Amino acid sequence: MTTSFAALSLVALYSAMAVYAIAFVAFAIDLARRSVPAATVPAEHIPVLVVAGGTSTHEAPGRTDSGPLNETTPTTRAHSRASRVAFALTVLAWLLHLGAAVLRAVAGGRVPWANMFEFSLTGSLLIVGVYLLVNLWVDLRFLGTFVIGLMLILLGVATVGFYVDVVPLPPALQSAWLVIHVFVALLATAFFALSFAASSLQLVQVRRESKPTPAVGRFARMLTTIPDAQSLDVIAYRITIVGFALWTFTLMAGSIWAERAWGRYWGWDVKEVWTFIIWVIYAAYIHAKATRGWQGNRAAWLAIIGFSAVLFNFGIVNVFFTGLHSYSGL
């Protein structure tokens, strides 16, 4: 029975990856259509500015919102057919992805995060889930190609390089703190991934906006249909704050769990050290934004460095370093 559930989990995962791939193509088509010259842009592609009071006016193609996103003058954009199809396919793929995680949990009779494959399976599920959830408040469909592309890479590496059969939990993981500590850490990583995507695009927008004369070409026209650098800076900052709060709780929960399991709150294990380094990087990012007014490239690079540290902590520390957390590797 365990084997059959594990096999069904893989079928659901491969199906999700196939649908993610189609969604990726649809998001890419939407971006390509954004680069169509203004004279030939269909009406459904013209951005719409929503102002206080509920009225809306059409903006000329090529113009972005004039300032950071806020509660009084939010901005949105009429979605193309490709964008709507891509988003719907992403939801479908996420449901299949969720099914794969649930079936893996049923196969093991436990939560699905006992090894690198299961961490990748659940972590990528949360990244897409957070992306879909945040879209209820802020339109981030322009990040769809980036987010779904990252998911395909993570899931591809997980299925090819990290897959292992279902095994029982090691004694060190047989605790209720596993659910609390690991789940919150993966959820924080999901928010950091979105911040990383927005910050990366922010660097591109900063470069475009810093040129004395407007750039021409399909790529430049596409960039004018997405939020400007200042708006992306605000989006990344708000998302990072949520991720940082969750990561802080991860540190606290991990310390409590360490005391229960090993009789000490902190032992300078390599995994503990890197978790703290990540916390310091994002604390520096928030501090620089809140007290020194960092914007533009400097703030974006800090967010990118922070997520790079998260990936290093997951993909390198878990696999190549030996320590008390080595059970999280292969």
PyMOL commands that set and color helices and strands:
alter all, ss='L'
color gray80, all
select helices_A, chain A and resi 2-34+38-40+43-45+81-108+116-134+141-162+171-173+176-209+218-223+229-262+270-291+297-320+326-328
alter helices_A, ss='H'
color red, helices_A
select strands_A, chain A and resi 47-50+56-58+75-77
alter strands_A, ss='S'
color yellow, strands_A
deselect
rebuild
show_as cartoon
